[in-house]
Amino acid sequence: MSPKTSAGGTTKARSEAVTPARVVVLLLAVLALTFIFENTRATRIRLLVPEVTMPLWTALLATGLIGALCGAYFMKRRS
């Protein structure tokens, strides 16, 4: 039996992979993506000076990705 295997046959890495915090983050990501893809109509968005027309889901997805990248960058710098 491997040292990483418990008596029940599950590995320690598997039990550590599914944590309550990760489940909550996954649930929030699914809710955010559902919200984004439910808003599909075109809208006018002002980007400082120019005004563009694009689907609202594109603007929401881009904003979410920019926020995730900023969060990942600052968490990486923190550690």
PDB file with one MODEL, atoms N, CA, C and O in Angstrom:
MODEL        1
ATOM      1  N   MET A   1       0.844  -1.172   0.000  1.00  0.00           N
ATOM      2  CA  MET A   1       0.000   0.000   0.000  1.00  0.00           C
ATOM      3  C   MET A   1       0.892   1.240   0.000  1.00  0.00           C
ATOM      4  O   MET A   1       1.884   1.286   0.728  1.00  0.00           O
ATOM      5  N   SER A   2       0.559   2.219  -0.787  1.00  0.00           N
ATOM      6  CA  SER A   2       1.324   3.451  -0.894  1.00  0.00           C
ATOM      7  C   SER A   2       1.177   4.279   0.382  1.00  0.00           C
ATOM      8  O   SER A   2       0.131   4.227   1.030  1.00  0.00           O
ATOM      9  N   PRO A   3       2.207   5.040   0.751  1.00  0.00           N
ATOM     10  CA  PRO A   3       2.081   5.875   1.947  1.00  0.00           C
ATOM     11  C   PRO A   3       1.016   6.957   1.806  1.00  0.00           C
ATOM     12  O   PRO A   3       0.514   7.468   2.807  1.00  0.00           O
ATOM     13  N   LYS A   4       0.670   7.308   0.573  1.00  0.00           N
ATOM     14  CA  LYS A   4      -0.348   8.338   0.360  1.00  0.00           C
ATOM     15  C   LYS A   4      -1.755   7.763   0.411  1.00  0.00           C
ATOM     16  O   LYS A   4      -2.729   8.515   0.372  1.00  0.00           O
ATOM     17  N   THR A   5      -1.878   6.454   0.497  1.00  0.00           N
ATOM     18  CA  THR A   5      -3.183   5.813   0.487  1.00  0.00           C
ATOM     19  C   THR A   5      -3.626   5.510   1.910  1.00  0.00           C
ATOM     20  O   THR A   5      -2.865   4.958   2.706  1.00  0.00           O
ATOM     21  N   SER A   6      -4.842   5.870   2.215  1.00  0.00           N
ATOM     22  CA  SER A   6      -5.383   5.580   3.541  1.00  0.00           C
ATOM     23  C   SER A   6      -6.003   4.188   3.539  1.00  0.00           C
ATOM     24  O   SER A   6      -5.997   3.507   2.514  1.00  0.00           O
ATOM     25  N   ALA A   7      -6.529   3.769   4.664  1.00  0.00           N
ATOM     26  CA  ALA A   7      -7.129   2.445   4.782  1.00  0.00           C
ATOM     27  C   ALA A   7      -8.344   2.300   3.865  1.00  0.00           C
ATOM     28  O   ALA A   7      -8.649   1.195   3.418  1.00  0.00           O
ATOM     29  N   GLY A   8      -9.034   3.391   3.582  1.00  0.00           N
ATOM     30  CA  GLY A   8     -10.208   3.342   2.727  1.00  0.00           C
ATOM     31  C   GLY A   8      -9.881   3.258   1.255  1.00  0.00           C
ATOM     32  O   GLY A   8     -10.777   3.046   0.439  1.00  0.00           O
ATOM     33  N   GLY A   9      -8.616   3.418   0.892  1.00  0.00           N
ATOM     34  CA  GLY A   9      -8.211   3.319  -0.497  1.00  0.00           C
ATOM     35  C   GLY A   9      -8.208   4.635  -1.240  1.00  0.00           C
ATOM     36  O   GLY A   9      -7.834   4.658  -2.413  1.00  0.00           O
ATOM     37  N   THR A  10      -8.608   5.735  -0.616  1.00  0.00           N
ATOM     38  CA  THR A  10      -8.576   7.034  -1.284  1.00  0.00           C
ATOM     39  C   THR A  10      -7.243   7.702  -1.000  1.00  0.00           C
ATOM     40  O   THR A  10      -6.663   7.524   0.071  1.00  0.00           O
ATOM     41  N   THR A  11      -6.771   8.460  -1.949  1.00  0.00           N
ATOM     42  CA  THR A  11      -5.496   9.136  -1.761  1.00  0.00           C
ATOM     43  C   THR A  11      -5.698  10.449  -1.038  1.00  0.00           C
ATOM     44  O   THR A  11      -6.772  11.049  -1.089  1.00  0.00           O
ATOM     45  N   LYS A  12      -4.654  10.884  -0.370  1.00  0.00           N
ATOM     46  CA  LYS A  12      -4.714  12.145   0.366  1.00  0.00           C
ATOM     47  C   LYS A  12      -4.873  13.321  -0.595  1.00  0.00           C
ATOM     48  O   LYS A  12      -5.573  14.288  -0.296  1.00  0.00           O
ATOM     49  N   ALA A  13      -4.220  13.228  -1.744  1.00  0.00           N
ATOM     50  CA  ALA A  13      -4.303  14.317  -2.726  1.00  0.00           C
ATOM     51  C   ALA A  13      -5.737  14.507  -3.210  1.00  0.00           C
ATOM     52  O   ALA A  13      -6.160  15.640  -3.438  1.00  0.00           O
ATOM     53  N   ARG A  14      -6.482  13.434  -3.370  1.00  0.00           N
ATOM     54  CA  ARG A  14      -7.871  13.535  -3.834  1.00  0.00           C
ATOM     55  C   ARG A  14      -8.740  14.221  -2.783  1.00  0.00           C
ATOM     56  O   ARG A  14      -9.580  15.054  -3.125  1.00  0.00           O
ATOM     57  N   SER A  15      -8.548  13.880  -1.508  1.00  0.00           N
ATOM     58  CA  SER A  15      -9.367  14.488  -0.468  1.00  0.00           C
ATOM     59  C   SER A  15      -9.022  15.962  -0.276  1.00  0.00           C
ATOM     60  O   SER A  15      -9.876  16.754   0.121  1.00  0.00           O
ATOM     61  N   GLU A  16      -7.783  16.326  -0.555  1.00  0.00           N
ATOM     62  CA  GLU A  16      -7.396  17.734  -0.442  1.00  0.00           C
ATOM     63  C   GLU A  16      -7.828  18.541  -1.665  1.00  0.00           C
ATOM     64  O   GLU A  16      -7.929  19.766  -1.592  1.00  0.00           O
ATOM     65  N   ALA A  17      -8.081  17.874  -2.775  1.00  0.00           N
ATOM     66  CA  ALA A  17      -8.451  18.581  -4.003  1.00  0.00           C
ATOM     67  C   ALA A  17      -9.861  19.159  -3.913  1.00  0.00           C
ATOM     68  O   ALA A  17     -10.125  20.216  -4.488  1.00  0.00           O
ATOM     69  N   VAL A  18     -10.760  18.498  -3.214  1.00  0.00           N
ATOM     70  CA  VAL A  18     -12.141  18.961  -3.097  1.00  0.00           C
ATOM     71  C   VAL A  18     -12.328  19.541  -1.697  1.00  0.00           C
ATOM     72  O   VAL A  18     -12.548  18.819  -0.725  1.00  0.00           O
ATOM     73  N   THR A  19     -12.232  20.867  -1.628  1.00  0.00           N
ATOM     74  CA  THR A  19     -12.414  21.564  -0.358  1.00  0.00           C
ATOM     75  C   THR A  19     -13.671  22.424  -0.450  1.00  0.00           C
ATOM     76  O   THR A  19     -14.114  22.740  -1.554  1.00  0.00           O
ATOM     77  N   PRO A  20     -14.248  22.803   0.669  1.00  0.00           N
ATOM     78  CA  PRO A  20     -15.435  23.671   0.615  1.00  0.00           C
ATOM     79  C   PRO A  20     -15.177  24.983  -0.127  1.00  0.00           C
ATOM     80  O   PRO A  20     -16.049  25.468  -0.849  1.00  0.00           O
ATOM     81  N   ALA A  21     -13.997  25.554   0.045  1.00  0.00           N
ATOM     82  CA  ALA A  21     -13.682  26.817  -0.634  1.00  0.00           C
ATOM     83  C   ALA A  21     -13.663  26.630  -2.148  1.00  0.00           C
ATOM     84  O   ALA A  21     -14.146  27.491  -2.883  1.00  0.00           O
ATOM     85  N   ARG A  22     -13.112  25.518  -2.618  1.00  0.00           N
ATOM     86  CA  ARG A  22     -13.063  25.275  -4.060  1.00  0.00           C
ATOM     87  C   ARG A  22     -14.455  25.017  -4.623  1.00  0.00           C
ATOM     88  O   ARG A  22     -14.753  25.415  -5.750  1.00  0.00           O
ATOM     89  N   VAL A  23     -15.299  24.362  -3.855  1.00  0.00           N
ATOM     90  CA  VAL A  23     -16.674  24.121  -4.296  1.00  0.00           C
ATOM     91  C   VAL A  23     -17.414  25.452  -4.421  1.00  0.00           C
ATOM     92  O   VAL A  23     -18.155  25.656  -5.382  1.00  0.00           O
ATOM     93  N   VAL A  24     -17.222  26.355  -3.466  1.00  0.00           N
ATOM     94  CA  VAL A  24     -17.872  27.667  -3.501  1.00  0.00           C
ATOM     95  C   VAL A  24     -17.374  28.470  -4.694  1.00  0.00           C
ATOM     96  O   VAL A  24     -18.172  29.104  -5.384  1.00  0.00           O
ATOM     97  N   VAL A  25     -16.069  28.454  -4.950  1.00  0.00           N
ATOM     98  CA  VAL A  25     -15.511  29.191  -6.090  1.00  0.00           C
ATOM     99  C   VAL A  25     -16.056  28.633  -7.398  1.00  0.00           C
ATOM    100  O   VAL A  25     -16.394  29.394  -8.304  1.00  0.00           O
ATOM    101  N   LEU A  26     -16.144  27.315  -7.502  1.00  0.00           N
ATOM    102  CA  LEU A  26     -16.685  26.699  -8.709  1.00  0.00           C
ATOM    103  C   LEU A  26     -18.156  27.075  -8.896  1.00  0.00           C
ATOM    104  O   LEU A  26     -18.580  27.374 -10.013  1.00  0.00           O
ATOM    105  N   LEU A  27     -18.925  27.062  -7.830  1.00  0.00           N
ATOM    106  CA  LEU A  27     -20.331  27.453  -7.897  1.00  0.00           C
ATOM    107  C   LEU A  27     -20.485  28.914  -8.326  1.00  0.00           C
ATOM    108  O   LEU A  27     -21.341  29.230  -9.153  1.00  0.00           O
ATOM    109  N   LEU A  28     -19.662  29.805  -7.771  1.00  0.00           N
ATOM    110  CA  LEU A  28     -19.715  31.219  -8.158  1.00  0.00           C
ATOM    111  C   LEU A  28     -19.329  31.405  -9.625  1.00  0.00           C
ATOM    112  O   LEU A  28     -19.918  32.235 -10.317  1.00  0.00           O
ATOM    113  N   ALA A  29     -18.357  30.647 -10.098  1.00  0.00           N
ATOM    114  CA  ALA A  29     -17.952  30.740 -11.500  1.00  0.00           C
ATOM    115  C   ALA A  29     -19.085  30.294 -12.419  1.00  0.00           C
ATOM    116  O   ALA A  29     -19.332  30.921 -13.449  1.00  0.00           O
ATOM    117  N   VAL A  30     -19.770  29.220 -12.055  1.00  0.00           N
ATOM    118  CA  VAL A  30     -20.901  28.743 -12.864  1.00  0.00           C
ATOM    119  C   VAL A  30     -22.026  29.775 -12.870  1.00  0.00           C
ATOM    120  O   VAL A  30     -22.628  30.029 -13.913  1.00  0.00           O
ATOM    121  N   LEU A  31     -22.312  30.368 -11.715  1.00  0.00           N
ATOM    122  CA  LEU A  31     -23.352  31.402 -11.655  1.00  0.00           C
ATOM    123  C   LEU A  31     -22.977  32.620 -12.485  1.00  0.00           C
ATOM    124  O   LEU A  31     -23.827  33.189 -13.171  1.00  0.00           O
ATOM    125  N   ALA A  32     -21.708  33.027 -12.430  1.00  0.00           N
ATOM    126  CA  ALA A  32     -21.255  34.187 -13.211  1.00  0.00           C
ATOM    127  C   ALA A  32     -21.362  33.899 -14.709  1.00  0.00           C
ATOM    128  O   ALA A  32     -21.824  34.746 -15.473  1.00  0.00           O
ATOM    129  N   LEU A  33     -20.936  32.710 -15.126  1.00  0.00           N
ATOM    130  CA  LEU A  33     -21.035  32.371 -16.546  1.00  0.00           C
ATOM    131  C   LEU A  33     -22.486  32.275 -16.994  1.00  0.00           C
ATOM    132  O   LEU A  33     -22.806  32.676 -18.113  1.00  0.00           O
ATOM    133  N   THR A  34     -23.363  31.758 -16.159  1.00  0.00           N
ATOM    134  CA  THR A  34     -24.786  31.714 -16.487  1.00  0.00           C
ATOM    135  C   THR A  34     -25.340  33.125 -16.662  1.00  0.00           C
ATOM    136  O   THR A  34     -26.078  33.390 -17.611  1.00  0.00           O
ATOM    137  N   PHE A  35     -24.991  34.021 -15.758  1.00  0.00           N
ATOM    138  CA  PHE A  35     -25.430  35.418 -15.852  1.00  0.00           C
ATOM    139  C   PHE A  35     -24.913  36.060 -17.133  1.00  0.00           C
ATOM    140  O   PHE A  35     -25.649  36.764 -17.824  1.00  0.00           O
ATOM    141  N   ILE A  36     -23.648  35.816 -17.442  1.00  0.00           N
ATOM    142  CA  ILE A  36     -23.040  36.419 -18.630  1.00  0.00           C
ATOM    143  C   ILE A  36     -23.751  35.951 -19.899  1.00  0.00           C
ATOM    144  O   ILE A  36     -24.116  36.766 -20.747  1.00  0.00           O
ATOM    145  N   PHE A  37     -23.947  34.636 -20.027  1.00  0.00           N
ATOM    146  CA  PHE A  37     -24.505  34.119 -21.273  1.00  0.00           C
ATOM    147  C   PHE A  37     -26.023  34.266 -21.378  1.00  0.00           C
ATOM    148  O   PHE A  37     -26.590  34.003 -22.439  1.00  0.00           O
ATOM    149  N   GLU A  38     -26.684  34.678 -20.310  1.00  0.00           N
ATOM    150  CA  GLU A  38     -28.114  35.000 -20.381  1.00  0.00           C
ATOM    151  C   GLU A  38     -28.328  36.417 -20.917  1.00  0.00           C
ATOM    152  O   GLU A  38     -29.414  36.724 -21.407  1.00  0.00           O
ATOM    153  N   ASN A  39     -27.337  37.267 -20.837  1.00  0.00           N
ATOM    154  CA  ASN A  39     -27.434  38.643 -21.314  1.00  0.00           C
ATOM    155  C   ASN A  39     -26.766  38.734 -22.678  1.00  0.00           C
ATOM    156  O   ASN A  39     -25.579  39.042 -22.778  1.00  0.00           O
ATOM    157  N   THR A  40     -27.532  38.466 -23.724  1.00  0.00           N
ATOM    158  CA  THR A  40     -26.946  38.347 -25.060  1.00  0.00           C
ATOM    159  C   THR A  40     -27.263  39.503 -25.998  1.00  0.00           C
ATOM    160  O   THR A  40     -26.693  39.565 -27.087  1.00  0.00           O
ATOM    161  N   ARG A  41     -28.135  40.408 -25.627  1.00  0.00           N
ATOM    162  CA  ARG A  41     -28.490  41.458 -26.579  1.00  0.00           C
ATOM    163  C   ARG A  41     -27.355  42.482 -26.712  1.00  0.00           C
ATOM    164  O   ARG A  41     -26.503  42.605 -25.831  1.00  0.00           O
ATOM    165  N   ALA A  42     -27.365  43.199 -27.815  1.00  0.00           N
ATOM    166  CA  ALA A  42     -26.337  44.206 -28.083  1.00  0.00           C
ATOM    167  C   ALA A  42     -26.586  45.447 -27.227  1.00  0.00           C
ATOM    168  O   ALA A  42     -27.728  45.809 -26.942  1.00  0.00           O
ATOM    169  N   THR A  43     -25.507  46.077 -26.833  1.00  0.00           N
ATOM    170  CA  THR A  43     -25.608  47.297 -26.035  1.00  0.00           C
ATOM    171  C   THR A  43     -24.478  48.242 -26.421  1.00  0.00           C
ATOM    172  O   THR A  43     -23.443  47.822 -26.939  1.00  0.00           O
ATOM    173  N   ARG A  44     -24.698  49.526 -26.157  1.00  0.00           N
ATOM    174  CA  ARG A  44     -23.655  50.524 -26.434  1.00  0.00           C
ATOM    175  C   ARG A  44     -22.806  50.689 -25.187  1.00  0.00           C
ATOM    176  O   ARG A  44     -23.321  50.845 -24.080  1.00  0.00           O
ATOM    177  N   ILE A  45     -21.498  50.652 -25.387  1.00  0.00           N
ATOM    178  CA  ILE A  45     -20.556  50.776 -24.274  1.00  0.00           C
ATOM    179  C   ILE A  45     -19.573  51.887 -24.610  1.00  0.00           C
ATOM    180  O   ILE A  45     -19.033  51.943 -25.715  1.00  0.00           O
ATOM    181  N   ARG A  46     -19.354  52.750 -23.665  1.00  0.00           N
ATOM    182  CA  ARG A  46     -18.408  53.853 -23.871  1.00  0.00           C
ATOM    183  C   ARG A  46     -17.079  53.485 -23.239  1.00  0.00           C
ATOM    184  O   ARG A  46     -17.009  53.218 -22.039  1.00  0.00           O
ATOM    185  N   LEU A  47     -16.022  53.469 -24.046  1.00  0.00           N
ATOM    186  CA  LEU A  47     -14.668  53.159 -23.600  1.00  0.00           C
ATOM    187  C   LEU A  47     -13.861  54.448 -23.584  1.00  0.00           C
ATOM    188  O   LEU A  47     -13.172  54.765 -24.554  1.00  0.00           O
ATOM    189  N   LEU A  48     -13.943  55.186 -22.492  1.00  0.00           N
ATOM    190  CA  LEU A  48     -13.316  56.496 -22.320  1.00  0.00           C
ATOM    191  C   LEU A  48     -13.789  57.470 -23.387  1.00  0.00           C
ATOM    192  O   LEU A  48     -14.615  58.333 -23.091  1.00  0.00           O
ATOM    193  N   VAL A  49     -13.302  57.366 -24.606  1.00  0.00           N
ATOM    194  CA  VAL A  49     -13.728  58.297 -25.648  1.00  0.00           C
ATOM    195  C   VAL A  49     -14.630  57.625 -26.673  1.00  0.00           C
ATOM    196  O   VAL A  49     -15.725  58.124 -26.932  1.00  0.00           O
ATOM    197  N   PRO A  50     -14.204  56.495 -27.275  1.00  0.00           N
ATOM    198  CA  PRO A  50     -15.080  55.917 -28.310  1.00  0.00           C
ATOM    199  C   PRO A  50     -16.279  55.195 -27.705  1.00  0.00           C
ATOM    200  O   PRO A  50     -16.239  54.738 -26.563  1.00  0.00           O
ATOM    201  N   GLU A  51     -17.339  55.106 -28.493  1.00  0.00           N
ATOM    202  CA  GLU A  51     -18.520  54.363 -28.088  1.00  0.00           C
ATOM    203  C   GLU A  51     -18.684  53.204 -29.056  1.00  0.00           C
ATOM    204  O   GLU A  51     -18.749  53.405 -30.269  1.00  0.00           O
ATOM    205  N   VAL A  52     -18.749  51.990 -28.519  1.00  0.00           N
ATOM    206  CA  VAL A  52     -18.861  50.802 -29.368  1.00  0.00           C
ATOM    207  C   VAL A  52     -20.167  50.080 -29.041  1.00  0.00           C
ATOM    208  O   VAL A  52     -20.710  50.203 -27.943  1.00  0.00           O
ATOM    209  N   THR A  53     -20.650  49.329 -30.019  1.00  0.00           N
ATOM    210  CA  THR A  53     -21.824  48.487 -29.819  1.00  0.00           C
ATOM    211  C   THR A  53     -21.355  47.045 -29.897  1.00  0.00           C
ATOM    212  O   THR A  53     -20.732  46.637 -30.877  1.00  0.00           O
ATOM    213  N   MET A  54     -21.657  46.278 -28.859  1.00  0.00           N
ATOM    214  CA  MET A  54     -21.259  44.872 -28.813  1.00  0.00           C
ATOM    215  C   MET A  54     -22.261  44.109 -27.967  1.00  0.00           C
ATOM    216  O   MET A  54     -23.022  44.707 -27.207  1.00  0.00           O
ATOM    217  N   PRO A  55     -22.262  42.780 -28.097  1.00  0.00           N
ATOM    218  CA  PRO A  55     -23.135  41.992 -27.223  1.00  0.00           C
ATOM    219  C   PRO A  55     -22.718  42.176 -25.764  1.00  0.00           C
ATOM    220  O   PRO A  55     -21.532  42.226 -25.440  1.00  0.00           O
ATOM    221  N   LEU A  56     -23.715  42.274 -24.902  1.00  0.00           N
ATOM    222  CA  LEU A  56     -23.445  42.499 -23.486  1.00  0.00           C
ATOM    223  C   LEU A  56     -22.635  41.359 -22.888  1.00  0.00           C
ATOM    224  O   LEU A  56     -21.810  41.599 -22.006  1.00  0.00           O
ATOM    225  N   TRP A  57     -22.847  40.103 -23.348  1.00  0.00           N
ATOM    226  CA  TRP A  57     -22.104  38.981 -22.785  1.00  0.00           C
ATOM    227  C   TRP A  57     -20.616  39.125 -23.050  1.00  0.00           C
ATOM    228  O   TRP A  57     -19.801  38.704 -22.230  1.00  0.00           O
ATOM    229  N   THR A  58     -20.248  39.715 -24.185  1.00  0.00           N
ATOM    230  CA  THR A  58     -18.831  39.909 -24.496  1.00  0.00           C
ATOM    231  C   THR A  58     -18.201  40.893 -23.516  1.00  0.00           C
ATOM    232  O   THR A  58     -17.100  40.658 -23.018  1.00  0.00           O
ATOM    233  N   ALA A  59     -18.889  41.979 -23.244  1.00  0.00           N
ATOM    234  CA  ALA A  59     -18.363  42.969 -22.303  1.00  0.00           C
ATOM    235  C   ALA A  59     -18.270  42.393 -20.893  1.00  0.00           C
ATOM    236  O   ALA A  59     -17.285  42.631 -20.193  1.00  0.00           O
ATOM    237  N   LEU A  60     -19.286  41.637 -20.468  1.00  0.00           N
ATOM    238  CA  LEU A  60     -19.263  41.038 -19.136  1.00  0.00           C
ATOM    239  C   LEU A  60     -18.154  40.000 -19.015  1.00  0.00           C
ATOM    240  O   LEU A  60     -17.455  39.953 -18.002  1.00  0.00           O
ATOM    241  N   LEU A  61     -17.987  39.167 -20.043  1.00  0.00           N
ATOM    242  CA  LEU A  61     -16.940  38.142 -20.019  1.00  0.00           C
ATOM    243  C   LEU A  61     -15.551  38.787 -20.001  1.00  0.00           C
ATOM    244  O   LEU A  61     -14.673  38.347 -19.259  1.00  0.00           O
ATOM    245  N   ALA A  62     -15.353  39.821 -20.810  1.00  0.00           N
ATOM    246  CA  ALA A  62     -14.060  40.510 -20.832  1.00  0.00           C
ATOM    247  C   ALA A  62     -13.753  41.141 -19.480  1.00  0.00           C
ATOM    248  O   ALA A  62     -12.621  41.069 -19.002  1.00  0.00           O
ATOM    249  N   THR A  63     -14.751  41.757 -18.866  1.00  0.00           N
ATOM    250  CA  THR A  63     -14.563  42.367 -17.552  1.00  0.00           C
ATOM    251  C   THR A  63     -14.226  41.305 -16.505  1.00  0.00           C
ATOM    252  O   THR A  63     -13.352  41.514 -15.663  1.00  0.00           O
ATOM    253  N   GLY A  64     -14.917  40.174 -16.558  1.00  0.00           N
ATOM    254  CA  GLY A  64     -14.627  39.088 -15.625  1.00  0.00           C
ATOM    255  C   GLY A  64     -13.222  38.526 -15.798  1.00  0.00           C
ATOM    256  O   GLY A  64     -12.533  38.250 -14.816  1.00  0.00           O
ATOM    257  N   LEU A  65     -12.801  38.359 -17.043  1.00  0.00           N
ATOM    258  CA  LEU A  65     -11.447  37.850 -17.304  1.00  0.00           C
ATOM    259  C   LEU A  65     -10.377  38.828 -16.837  1.00  0.00           C
ATOM    260  O   LEU A  65      -9.362  38.420 -16.271  1.00  0.00           O
ATOM    261  N   ILE A  66     -10.601  40.116 -17.074  1.00  0.00           N
ATOM    262  CA  ILE A  66      -9.645  41.124 -16.610  1.00  0.00           C
ATOM    263  C   ILE A  66      -9.563  41.101 -15.088  1.00  0.00           C
ATOM    264  O   ILE A  66      -8.470  41.187 -14.528  1.00  0.00           O
ATOM    265  N   GLY A  67     -10.703  40.986 -14.413  1.00  0.00           N
ATOM    266  CA  GLY A  67     -10.721  40.909 -12.955  1.00  0.00           C
ATOM    267  C   GLY A  67     -10.012  39.670 -12.441  1.00  0.00           C
ATOM    268  O   GLY A  67      -9.279  39.738 -11.454  1.00  0.00           O
ATOM    269  N   ALA A  68     -10.224  38.527 -13.108  1.00  0.00           N
ATOM    270  CA  ALA A  68      -9.562  37.285 -12.694  1.00  0.00           C
ATOM    271  C   ALA A  68      -8.055  37.379 -12.881  1.00  0.00           C
ATOM    272  O   ALA A  68      -7.292  36.927 -12.027  1.00  0.00           O
ATOM    273  N   LEU A  69      -7.623  37.960 -13.989  1.00  0.00           N
ATOM    274  CA  LEU A  69      -6.184  38.116 -14.228  1.00  0.00           C
ATOM    275  C   LEU A  69      -5.548  39.052 -13.199  1.00  0.00           C
ATOM    276  O   LEU A  69      -4.450  38.781 -12.712  1.00  0.00           O
ATOM    277  N   CYS A  70      -6.225  40.140 -12.870  1.00  0.00           N
ATOM    278  CA  CYS A  70      -5.706  41.055 -11.846  1.00  0.00           C
ATOM    279  C   CYS A  70      -5.633  40.365 -10.488  1.00  0.00           C
ATOM    280  O   CYS A  70      -4.647  40.518  -9.766  1.00  0.00           O
ATOM    281  N   GLY A  71      -6.662  39.612 -10.138  1.00  0.00           N
ATOM    282  CA  GLY A  71      -6.661  38.885  -8.875  1.00  0.00           C
ATOM    283  C   GLY A  71      -5.554  37.853  -8.817  1.00  0.00           C
ATOM    284  O   GLY A  71      -4.886  37.718  -7.791  1.00  0.00           O
ATOM    285  N   ALA A  72      -5.346  37.117  -9.910  1.00  0.00           N
ATOM    286  CA  ALA A  72      -4.277  36.112  -9.954  1.00  0.00           C
ATOM    287  C   ALA A  72      -2.908  36.772  -9.845  1.00  0.00           C
ATOM    288  O   ALA A  72      -2.017  36.250  -9.174  1.00  0.00           O
ATOM    289  N   TYR A  73      -2.737  37.910 -10.495  1.00  0.00           N
ATOM    290  CA  TYR A  73      -1.454  38.620 -10.441  1.00  0.00           C
ATOM    291  C   TYR A  73      -1.143  39.065  -9.013  1.00  0.00           C
ATOM    292  O   TYR A  73      -0.025  38.872  -8.536  1.00  0.00           O
ATOM    293  N   PHE A  74      -2.109  39.649  -8.334  1.00  0.00           N
ATOM    294  CA  PHE A  74      -1.852  40.139  -6.983  1.00  0.00           C
ATOM    295  C   PHE A  74      -1.692  39.007  -5.977  1.00  0.00           C
ATOM    296  O   PHE A  74      -0.933  39.145  -5.018  1.00  0.00           O
ATOM    297  N   MET A  75      -2.393  37.887  -6.176  1.00  0.00           N
ATOM    298  CA  MET A  75      -2.208  36.735  -5.287  1.00  0.00           C
ATOM    299  C   MET A  75      -0.830  36.125  -5.481  1.00  0.00           C
ATOM    300  O   MET A  75      -0.214  35.661  -4.522  1.00  0.00           O
ATOM    301  N   LYS A  76      -0.340  36.123  -6.726  1.00  0.00           N
ATOM    302  CA  LYS A  76       0.991  35.585  -6.996  1.00  0.00           C
ATOM    303  C   LYS A  76       2.063  36.468  -6.366  1.00  0.00           C
ATOM    304  O   LYS A  76       3.041  35.960  -5.817  1.00  0.00           O
ATOM    305  N   ARG A  77       1.889  37.770  -6.439  1.00  0.00           N
ATOM    306  CA  ARG A  77       2.860  38.689  -5.834  1.00  0.00           C
ATOM    307  C   ARG A  77       2.853  38.605  -4.316  1.00  0.00           C
ATOM    308  O   ARG A  77       3.869  38.847  -3.665  1.00  0.00           O
ATOM    309  N   ARG A  78       1.705  38.261  -3.764  1.00  0.00           N
ATOM    310  CA  ARG A  78       1.552  38.203  -2.317  1.00  0.00           C
ATOM    311  C   ARG A  78       2.341  37.037  -1.712  1.00  0.00           C
ATOM    312  O   ARG A  78       2.878  37.151  -0.610  1.00  0.00           O
ATOM    313  N   SER A  79       2.407  35.927  -2.435  1.00  0.00           N
ATOM    314  CA  SER A  79       3.081  34.744  -1.882  1.00  0.00           C
ATOM    315  C   SER A  79       4.571  34.708  -2.159  1.00  0.00           C
ATOM    316  O   SER A  79       5.253  33.768  -1.749  1.00  0.00           O
TER     317      SER A  79
ENDMDL
END
